[in-house]
Amino acid sequence: MSADEPWSRGGDAGDGDVGYSPAPRAAAEGVVVQQEAAPTAYVIPPVGPPPALDRGSAAPARSRLPAVLALALGAAALLSCLLLLFAGWGRTAGPSVTVALAVAAIAAGVVALEGRGRRSAAAVAGVVMALVAGVFGAASAIPQPDLGVHVYGYADCQLLSGTPPDDVPADAYSSAFFAPDLVGVDTVSEPSFPYGRTITVAPTAATEPRDIATFTVDAPVDVTDKAAAPPQNGVYVAVPVTIEATPDGGLDCFSWTAPPSYWFVYDGDYTDYTTVSIPGYPSIEDGGRDNGDGTLTYYDIFDVSQEDVSNGGYEFDLLEPDGTVKPVFWAKTP
């Protein structure tokens, strides 16, 4: 090896050892050893698509509006659904409003979930509430007779699809009775029925009315002494009315109401029933009395004078399919 070589086999001079190391000779002879430059570092770009951006942080504030709207509409639909438990809301626009709010909430929720590109708790909550409210709202809109036939299995349920006249409220029409045997009969000029007489009734609004129940009116009872407070006009009389479903279960198909009742006198005057409760004589508002034989008895109680008791009787009004009010009278006969 010559003296100009920058590298030596290493070891002490002349010892014959073999190895690799920086040449001490070069340093000893005043030659400056140049440090080898470090290799240049190259940044290798990542393989695959660029990382996804956080759309939520960059999205405009208005993108939250559908989610908030879905939550608000869903809550409104659920509240409307709860209000269906009250007859006034459940029998009018309640079911339609509930379903409409539910549909709007679901639509807003879908827009919110699609627009944000990720799950929104407010939108999901609104859609869930809307689904629950919508199902119950739609079910409450189904006529009760249809539920009786298709759900409860009552074979004798009648479809109440009749159209009420303009001057008769729809809920009153759908819950009323009429007497098929008395259609066309002038009950005003005819003598009153004797106490104990039974009449057969059918649903006023039925598409094809069939007999559904019987009403029997018995003689009135003086219950003045059993009242907690004295009557204003002199006498409390309680008229027992017994209703029996024919066939059994037929009355369960729709929400019926007791016919409007009065105490009439022969000179043309009449008195409305009173809502006083007297022990042992439950009114229809008190739930009546289950007789245990498939019949229910309730009492219509009137506050009248003793003269009116002697010169009058009991009346209730039925409603015929064409909207005609049919008064039926019971009185003491000679």
Rosetta blueprint (number, residue, H / E / L):
1 M L
2 S L
3 A L
4 D L
5 E L
6 P L
7 W E
8 S E
9 R L
10 G L
11 G L
12 D L
13 A L
14 G L
15 D L
16 G L
17 D L
18 V L
19 G L
20 Y L
21 S E
22 P E
23 A L
24 P H
25 R H
26 A H
27 A H
28 A H
29 E L
30 G L
31 V L
32 V L
33 V L
34 Q L
35 Q L
36 E L
37 A L
38 A L
39 P L
40 T L
41 A L
42 Y L
43 V L
44 I L
45 P L
46 P L
47 V L
48 G L
49 P L
50 P L
51 P L
52 A L
53 L L
54 D L
55 R H
56 G H
57 S H
58 A H
59 A L
60 P L
61 A H
62 R H
63 S H
64 R H
65 L H
66 P H
67 A H
68 V H
69 L H
70 A H
71 L H
72 A H
73 L H
74 G H
75 A H
76 A H
77 A H
78 L H
79 L H
80 S H
81 C H
82 L H
83 L H
84 L L
85 L L
86 F L
87 A H
88 G H
89 W H
90 G H
91 R L
92 T L
93 A L
94 G H
95 P H
96 S H
97 V H
98 T H
99 V H
100 A H
101 L H
102 A H
103 V H
104 A H
105 A H
106 I H
107 A H
108 A H
109 G H
110 V H
111 V H
112 A H
113 L H
114 E H
115 G H
116 R H
117 G L
118 R L
119 R L
120 S L
121 A H
122 A H
123 A H
124 V H
125 A H
126 G H
127 V H
128 V H
129 M H
130 A H
131 L H
132 V H
133 A H
134 G H
135 V H
136 F H
137 G H
138 A H
139 A H
140 S H
141 A H
142 I L
143 P L
144 Q H
145 P H
146 D H
147 L H
148 G H
149 V H
150 H H
151 V H
152 Y H
153 G L
154 Y L
155 A L
156 D L
157 C L
158 Q L
159 L L
160 L L
161 S L
162 G L
163 T L
164 P L
165 P L
166 D L
167 D L
168 V L
169 P L
170 A H
171 D H
172 A H
173 Y H
174 S H
175 S L
176 A L
177 F E
178 F E
179 A L
180 P H
181 D H
182 L H
183 V L
184 G L
185 V L
186 D L
187 T L
188 V L
189 S L
190 E L
191 P L
192 S L
193 F E
194 P E
195 Y L
196 G L
197 R L
198 T E
199 I E
200 T E
201 V E
202 A E
203 P E
204 T L
205 A L
206 A L
207 T L
208 E L
209 P L
210 R L
211 D L
212 I L
213 A E
214 T E
215 F E
216 T E
217 V E
218 D L
219 A L
220 P L
221 V E
222 D E
223 V L
224 T H
225 D H
226 K H
227 A L
228 A L
229 A L
230 P L
231 P L
232 Q L
233 N L
234 G L
235 V E
236 Y E
237 V E
238 A E
239 V E
240 P E
241 V E
242 T E
243 I E
244 E E
245 A E
246 T L
247 P L
248 D L
249 G L
250 G H
251 L H
252 D H
253 C H
254 F L
255 S L
256 W L
257 T L
258 A L
259 P L
260 P L
261 S E
262 Y E
263 W E
264 F E
265 V E
266 Y L
267 D L
268 G L
269 D L
270 Y E
271 T E
272 D E
273 Y L
274 T E
275 T L
276 V L
277 S L
278 I E
279 P L
280 G L
281 Y E
282 P L
283 S L
284 I L
285 E L
286 D L
287 G L
288 G L
289 R E
290 D E
291 N L
292 G L
293 D L
294 G L
295 T E
296 L E
297 T E
298 Y E
299 Y E
300 D E
301 I E
302 F E
303 D E
304 V E
305 S L
306 Q H
307 E H
308 D H
309 V H
310 S H
311 N L
312 G E
313 G E
314 Y E
315 E E
316 F E
317 D E
318 L E
319 L E
320 E L
321 P L
322 D L
323 G L
324 T L
325 V E
326 K E
327 P E
328 V E
329 F E
330 W E
331 A E
332 K L
333 T L
334 P L
